[in-house]
Amino acid sequence: MIVAGVGCRRGASAHQVRAAIAAALDRAGLADHALDLVATAASKGGEPGISAAARLLGVPLVLVPQRDLEAQAPRTASRSERVVALMGVPSVAEAAALAVGGPASRLVATKISVGPATCALATTVAP
């Protein structure tokens, strides 16, 4: 399973979010059809650009509760002081991808920023 964790600034468009996802997939050497889910912070659930990007890709959007993001903070590879101040985690994209991927997941693409959107990819691995 491949999970795209997404973060964005308020008002990011579906095109901008989709561009971040495409950049992460490209970095990992994966095609669009490899993607199974898009995940983001529950507090970003009202961002129409994120939900529209998931619809365009034909995959479900999973909203991750804050406590689950925080539980993944030690596993993230990137750190943004701005994101820590706003969201309480080093990287929303990485934390969301890892949270939905589960305890055996690992990052296959660390956070990449494209304009106002970020994306990281995680995959589940057998224990």
C-alpha positions as CSV (number, residue, x, y, z in Angstrom):
1,M,0.0,0.0,0.0
2,I,1.3,3.5,-0.9
3,V,0.0,6.4,1.1
4,A,0.5,10.0,0.1
5,G,0.6,12.2,3.1
6,V,-0.3,15.8,2.2
7,G,0.0,19.2,3.9
8,C,-0.7,22.6,2.5
9,R,-1.3,26.2,3.2
10,R,-4.8,27.4,3.4
11,G,-6.4,27.8,0.0
12,A,-4.1,25.5,-2.0
13,S,-5.8,24.4,-5.2
14,A,-6.3,20.8,-6.3
15,H,-3.8,21.4,-9.1
16,Q,-1.1,22.6,-6.5
17,V,-1.8,19.6,-4.2
18,R,-1.8,17.2,-7.2
19,A,1.6,18.7,-8.3
20,A,3.1,17.9,-4.9
21,I,1.8,14.3,-5.1
22,A,3.1,13.9,-8.6
23,A,6.5,15.2,-7.5
24,A,6.7,12.7,-4.6
25,L,5.6,9.8,-6.8
26,D,8.2,10.8,-9.4
27,R,10.9,11.0,-6.7
28,A,10.0,7.4,-5.6
29,G,9.8,6.1,-9.2
30,L,6.1,5.3,-8.9
31,A,3.2,5.9,-11.2
32,D,-0.1,7.5,-10.3
33,H,-1.8,4.1,-10.3
34,A,0.5,2.9,-7.5
35,L,-1.2,5.3,-5.0
36,D,-3.8,3.8,-2.7
37,L,-4.7,6.6,-0.3
38,V,-4.2,10.3,0.4
39,A,-3.9,11.2,4.0
40,T,-3.8,14.6,5.8
41,A,-4.4,16.1,9.2
42,A,-8.0,16.1,10.3
43,S,-7.8,19.9,10.7
44,K,-7.1,20.1,7.0
45,G,-10.3,18.2,6.1
46,G,-12.0,21.4,5.0
47,E,-9.4,22.2,2.4
48,P,-11.1,21.7,-0.9
49,G,-7.8,21.4,-2.8
50,I,-6.8,18.3,-0.9
51,S,-10.2,16.5,-1.3
52,A,-10.4,17.5,-4.9
53,A,-6.9,16.1,-5.6
54,A,-7.8,12.8,-4.0
55,R,-10.9,12.6,-6.2
56,L,-8.9,13.4,-9.3
57,L,-6.6,10.6,-8.4
58,G,-9.5,8.2,-7.7
59,V,-8.3,7.4,-4.2
60,P,-9.9,7.8,-0.8
61,L,-8.9,10.7,1.5
62,V,-8.2,9.7,5.1
63,L,-8.3,12.4,7.8
64,V,-5.7,11.7,10.6
65,P,-6.5,12.9,14.2
66,Q,-4.0,15.2,15.8
67,R,-3.0,12.6,18.4
68,D,-2.1,10.1,15.6
69,L,0.0,12.7,13.9
70,E,1.8,13.5,17.1
71,A,2.5,9.8,17.7
72,Q,4.4,9.7,14.4
73,A,6.5,12.8,15.1
74,P,9.6,10.7,16.2
75,R,9.5,8.8,12.9
76,T,9.4,11.8,10.6
77,A,12.6,12.6,8.6
78,S,11.9,16.3,8.0
79,R,11.3,19.2,10.3
80,S,9.8,22.6,9.7
81,E,9.7,25.0,12.6
82,R,6.8,26.8,11.0
83,V,4.8,23.5,10.9
84,V,5.8,22.6,14.5
85,A,4.5,26.0,15.6
86,L,1.2,25.7,13.6
87,M,0.5,22.0,13.8
88,G,2.6,20.5,16.6
89,V,4.4,18.0,14.4
90,P,7.6,18.3,12.4
91,S,6.0,17.4,9.1
92,V,2.2,17.0,8.5
93,A,2.8,15.2,5.2
94,E,5.2,12.6,6.7
95,A,3.3,12.1,9.9
96,A,0.0,11.6,8.0
97,A,1.5,9.1,5.6
98,L,3.2,7.1,8.4
99,A,0.1,7.2,10.6
100,V,-2.2,5.7,7.9
101,G,0.5,3.3,6.8
102,G,0.6,1.8,10.3
103,P,3.4,0.9,12.7
104,A,5.3,-1.1,10.1
105,S,5.3,1.6,7.5
106,R,8.3,3.5,6.2
107,L,8.8,6.6,4.1
108,V,9.6,6.0,0.5
109,A,9.7,9.7,-0.3
110,T,10.4,12.3,2.3
111,K,8.5,15.6,2.2
112,I,8.7,17.5,-1.0
113,S,7.2,21.0,-1.4
114,V,5.7,22.3,-4.6
115,G,4.3,25.8,-4.1
116,P,1.9,25.8,-1.1
117,A,1.6,22.0,-0.9
118,T,3.8,19.2,0.5
119,C,3.7,15.5,0.0
120,A,5.5,12.5,1.4
121,L,4.9,8.8,0.6
122,A,4.9,5.9,2.9
123,T,4.5,2.2,2.2
124,T,3.5,-0.6,4.5
125,V,6.0,-3.4,5.0
126,A,5.6,-6.8,6.4
127,P,7.0,-7.2,9.9
